[in-house]
Amino acid sequence: MSLDTQKLRRLKGKSFDKLYADHAAKWREMVETARDYAQTCVGKNEKVRIGDIIEVIVNAIRIDPAFEKHTKDKGLSQKYWVTYFAEYVVEQVYPQPELKKGPK
């Protein structure tokens, strides 16, 4: 699971970036709580991965009133919007590192 350019364009096309901006503090808190919860599940000696956080966030976003209103107002009934938005939210808090060209 990761946010790619195509998903990002689709999210922005449906104003999910505005949904994030309108509730940024809530989404950030959600990600930080999910990170802490995921750490308890994977164990202290293992690294929490972005995918672990996304899996926790998906269930929270699915029942979030602001998300529900946004998808209803936009007529977006497809289930993939939950995962796409979860990926977007996590990337806003933990931005993907820039890919650099490796050594030849």
Order of alpha helices (4+ residues) and beta strands (2+ residues): alpha-alpha-alpha-alpha-alpha-alpha
